[in-house]
Amino acid sequence: MTTDSSPPQLNADAFTLRRRPPSEKLVDTGFRQLSLALASVVAVVLLGIFLVVFTGAREAIATFGLSFITTSAWDPVNESYGAFVAIYGTLVTSLLSLLIAVPLGVGTAILITEDVLPKLVRDATGLMVELLAAIPSVVLGLWAIFVMEPTIRPALDLLHSLLGWTPLFNTIPKGPGMAPAILILVVMILPIITAISRDALNQVPEELRQGAYGVGTTRWGAIFSVILPAAVSAITGGVMLALGRAMGETMAVTMIIGNSNNFSTSLLAPGNTIASMLANQFGEADGIQVSALMYAALILMVLTLVVNIFAKWIVRRLSLRY
């Protein structure tokens, strides 16, 4: 008795690829071209904004050069301009507000997503975060002037009395200043960091959580050793997005920072940012002052571009690592 060991013959028709009708190919081609056109519109708009700002800044660039960045004089009478105070204020307020908001935002996201609190409390916290993001910046500026600044002034006085020997607290707080501006920026960027961190934590696969608990780790051990590393690239992207928002925030900061062009390292003294300087002076500017303000706006665009490039690099490195 013989057995046939030859492989079975397969029906070739079962593996015949379905031919797509021309209508489907036309839809795919149209969708691809539409997506490319829309993306090109965004690029063209950004390029147009950059060209308009650069064209307006050329006179100031030719007149002041790089000394515009390193000098702090802003004298429209004598047509002497320097943006160092505004650049310093932009960087200091943005970075310090980020330093405060990141632990608060990520911690709030952990409390919302990881069942640390009762469900009713978690839902209420998430709702309040979303409502905080919807408050207009001018309303937050008014709240900062009439409520926040008088409330925190005793604490600022205490900081001055204890740490007045340091350059950061060597001025007497008398009202609007860098410190209130930093705190109002914390309020404004906190919803961004919290929302993006919450979404990133929710995207972590449930298998990672269960695997961490399966090897005997605690809840907080799983959060800090497994869950946060898995979501760190997305959280970092949200943090950099919040930094860009802080650098470009205008209305609330303008109302509470003091708008002073006198340089001071003290966080208790009035200061200025590029965005608040533009908001205050552009409406009444004339002559080369307009070009100087355009130059400052160009610097702010470059700073924002550098932040975005750095964010892309950080996110890519963290994605490869984790």
C-alpha positions as a printed Julia matrix, in Angstrom:
322×3 Matrix{Float64}:
   0.0     0.0     0.0
   1.47    3.3    -1.06
   0.77    6.7     0.38
   0.87    9.91   -1.57
   3.22   12.33    0.23
   2.94   15.11   -2.33
   1.62   18.42   -0.98
  -2.02   19.15   -1.6
  -2.85   21.25   -4.6
  -4.17   24.68   -3.57
  -6.76   26.53   -5.5
  -5.02   29.42   -7.2
  -8.25   31.38   -7.38
  -8.31   31.65   -3.57
  -5.13   33.72   -3.64
  -6.01   35.92   -6.54
  -5.82   39.54   -5.45
  -8.99   41.5    -5.73
  -8.7    44.09   -8.43
  -9.62   47.5    -7.09
 -12.07   49.44   -9.2
 -10.91   52.81  -10.59
 -13.32   54.64   -8.27
 -11.48   53.39   -5.16
  -8.11   54.39   -6.59
  -9.52   57.81   -7.44
 -10.77   58.29   -3.84
  -7.38   57.3    -2.41
  -5.52   59.62   -4.76
  -7.9    62.48   -4.01
  -7.61   62.0    -0.27
  -3.8    61.91   -0.48
  -3.69   65.08   -2.55
  -6.19   66.84   -0.27
  -4.1    65.97    2.81
  -0.96   67.24    1.1
  -2.73   70.48    0.13
  -3.98   71.11    3.66
  -0.54   70.43    5.13
   0.96   72.77    2.55
  -1.47   75.52    3.59
  -0.19   75.31    7.16
   3.4    75.5     5.97
   2.64   78.44    3.67
   0.87   80.36    6.45
   3.81   79.84    8.84
   6.28   80.88    6.16
   4.18   83.94    5.37
   4.09   84.99    9.03
   7.85   84.56    9.31
   8.48   86.61    6.15
   6.2    89.44    7.3
   7.88   89.6    10.72
  11.38   89.35    9.22
  10.62   92.06    6.65
   9.36   94.37    9.36
  12.42   93.66   11.52
  15.07   94.29    8.86
  15.53   97.95    9.72
  16.08   97.18   13.4
  18.38   94.25   12.55
  20.5    96.53   10.36
  20.55   99.3    12.99
  21.06   97.4    16.24
  22.39   94.0    15.16
  23.01   91.44   17.89
  23.38   94.2    20.49
  19.57   94.29   20.5
  19.66   90.97   22.33
  22.3    91.93   24.89
  21.22   95.47   25.84
  18.28   96.46   28.01
  17.74  100.12   27.06
  14.3   100.82   25.64
  14.13  104.54   24.94
  11.73  105.62   22.17
  12.76  109.29   22.62
  16.38  108.64   21.69
  15.49  105.67   19.46
  17.64  103.29   21.48
  16.24   99.8    21.85
  17.3    96.55   23.44
  15.21   93.49   24.3
  17.39   91.79   26.91
  14.95   92.48   29.76
  12.02   91.07   27.77
  14.0    88.0    26.66
  15.17   87.37   30.22
  11.63   87.76   31.56
  10.22   85.42   28.91
  12.71   82.65   29.67
  12.61   82.99   33.47
   8.82   83.11   33.81
   8.32   80.24   31.35
  10.94   77.89   32.8
  10.06   78.52   36.45
   6.33   78.13   35.8
   7.13   74.85   34.03
   9.23   73.73   37.0
   6.2    74.18   39.27
   3.48   72.99   36.88
   5.07   69.7    35.75
   4.95   67.93   39.15
   1.45   69.29   39.79
   0.14   68.32   36.36
   1.68   64.86   36.2
   0.68   64.16   39.81
  -2.89   65.21   39.1
  -2.97   62.97   36.03
  -1.75   60.03   38.11
  -4.45   60.63   40.71
  -7.11   60.78   37.99
  -6.06   57.69   36.04
  -4.63   55.22   38.55
  -7.57   54.71   40.94
  -5.72   56.33   43.84
  -8.79   58.37   44.79
 -12.49   57.46   44.79
 -14.15   57.64   41.38
 -16.34   60.59   42.33
 -13.31   62.64   43.39
 -11.4    61.66   40.26
 -14.26   62.67   37.97
 -14.7    65.99   39.78
 -10.96   66.71   39.54
 -10.9    65.96   35.82
 -13.91   68.21   35.26
 -12.29   71.08   37.16
  -9.11   70.74   35.12
 -11.12   70.95   31.89
 -13.03   73.99   33.18
  -9.76   75.68   34.16
  -8.54   75.36   30.58
 -11.68   77.14   29.32
 -11.23   80.3    31.4
 -10.11   83.26   29.19
  -6.67   84.64   29.95
  -8.01   88.15   30.58
 -10.25   86.76   33.33
  -7.26   85.0    34.89
  -5.35   88.28   34.69
  -8.09   90.13   36.58
  -8.19   87.34   39.17
  -4.43   87.58   39.55
  -4.59   91.34   40.15
  -7.47   91.44   42.64
  -7.23   88.04   44.36
  -3.98   86.16   43.85
  -1.44   88.94   44.26
  -2.88   90.36   47.53
  -3.21   86.8    48.87
   0.4    85.78   48.19
   1.98   89.1    49.19
   2.54   88.03   52.86
   4.36   84.95   51.59
   6.46   87.1    49.26
   7.25   89.45   52.17
   8.38   86.43   54.18
  10.61   85.27   51.32
  12.17   88.72   51.16
  12.78   88.81   54.91
  14.35   85.35   54.95
  16.15   85.3    51.59
  16.57   88.98   50.85
  20.34   88.51   50.81
  20.05   86.46   47.59
  19.73   88.1    44.16
  16.42   86.33   43.54
  14.57   87.99   46.46
  16.47   91.22   47.16
  13.62   93.64   46.34
  10.57   94.48   48.39
   7.35   93.13   46.79
   5.04   96.04   46.07
   2.48   94.57   43.73
   2.81   93.21   40.19
   6.05   91.43   39.48
   7.75   88.36   38.13
   6.58   86.03   40.91
   2.84   86.65   40.37
   3.38   86.28   36.62
   5.06   82.9    37.18
   2.16   81.7    39.32
  -0.49   82.79   36.84
   1.42   80.96   34.11
   1.33   77.85   36.3
  -2.45   78.14   36.42
  -2.62   78.54   32.65
  -0.34   75.66   31.59
  -1.45   73.22   34.3
  -4.53   72.01   32.34
  -2.37   71.33   29.25
   0.12   69.2    31.15
  -2.6    67.4    33.1
  -4.76   66.61   30.07
  -1.91   65.3    27.91
  -0.41   63.33   30.8
  -3.81   61.79   31.56
  -4.26   60.71   27.94
  -0.72   59.3    27.86
  -1.27   57.29   31.03
  -4.59   55.97   29.74
  -2.84   54.7    26.61
  -0.47   52.48   28.6
  -1.49   48.85   27.91
  -3.28   47.12   30.77
  -0.92   44.17   30.37
   1.96   46.28   31.68
   0.03   47.16   34.83
  -1.03   43.58   35.44
   2.47   42.31   34.74
   3.93   44.73   37.27
   1.43   43.64   39.9
   2.04   40.0    38.98
   5.74   40.17   39.91
   4.81   41.55   43.32
   5.37   45.29   42.99
   3.27   47.83   44.87
   0.87   50.3    43.27
   3.36   53.17   43.49
   6.17   50.9    42.36
   4.18   50.04   39.24
   3.42   53.72   38.6
   7.01   54.96   38.89
   8.81   51.91   37.46
   6.49   50.81   34.66
   3.61   53.15   33.84
   5.4    56.51   33.85
   8.37   55.24   31.79
   5.93   53.83   29.23
   4.18   57.22   28.9
   7.16   59.52   29.39
   7.63   60.42   25.71
   4.03   61.64   25.32
   4.2    63.47   28.66
   7.4    65.19   27.56
   5.72   66.33   24.37
   2.91   67.83   26.42
   5.39   69.58   28.7
   7.13   71.17   25.73
   3.77   72.24   24.31
   3.01   73.9    27.64
   6.39   75.64   27.54
   5.55   77.1    24.15
   2.2    78.31   25.52
   3.94   79.93   28.5
   6.47   81.72   26.29
   3.76   83.18   24.08
   1.14   84.02   26.73
   0.2    87.69   26.49
  -2.84   89.05   28.26
  -2.66   87.6    31.76
   1.1    88.15   32.0
   0.78   91.73   30.73
  -1.73   92.52   33.47
   0.35   91.16   36.38
   4.08   91.32   35.51
   4.53   95.08   35.96
   5.82   95.84   32.43
   9.12   97.35   33.55
  12.16   97.57   31.26
  14.56   97.97   34.2
  16.64   94.82   34.55
  16.54   93.02   37.88
  17.37   89.44   38.82
  14.82   89.54   41.64
  11.63   87.56   41.16
   9.83   90.05   43.41
  10.54   93.02   41.13
   8.45   94.08   38.12
   9.62   92.69   34.8
   8.62   92.24   31.2
   8.23   89.58   28.51
   8.38   89.81   24.75
   4.67   89.1    24.38
   3.63   91.68   26.99
   5.98   94.27   25.47
   4.38   93.76   22.07
   0.88   94.03   23.52
   1.69   97.22   25.41
   3.61   99.17   22.78
   2.64   98.03   19.3
  -0.53  100.1    19.12
   1.32  103.38   19.76
   4.65  102.54   18.08
   5.99  104.62   15.22
   9.08  104.66   13.05
  11.93  102.4    14.0
  10.11  101.36   17.19
   7.79   99.25   15.03
  10.8    97.53   13.5
  12.29   96.99   16.96
   9.08   95.34   18.12
   9.1    93.18   14.99
  12.68   92.22   15.85
  11.54   91.17   19.31
   8.68   89.16   17.77
  11.18   87.45   15.46
  13.29   86.48   18.48
  10.21   85.01   20.15
   9.44   82.96   17.02
  13.01   81.65   16.95
  12.83   80.73   20.65
   9.56   78.88   20.05
  11.07   77.06   17.07
  14.06   76.01   19.17
  11.72   74.69   21.88
   9.76   72.64   19.32
  12.9    71.17   17.77
  14.22   70.31   21.22
  10.89   68.71   22.09
  10.98   66.53   18.96
  14.51   65.41   19.82
  13.63   64.61   23.44
  10.47   62.7    22.48
  12.37   60.65   19.9
  15.15   59.79   22.36
  12.69   58.78   25.05
  10.63   56.73   22.58
  13.72   54.78   21.57
  14.79   54.28   25.18
  11.42   53.09   26.51
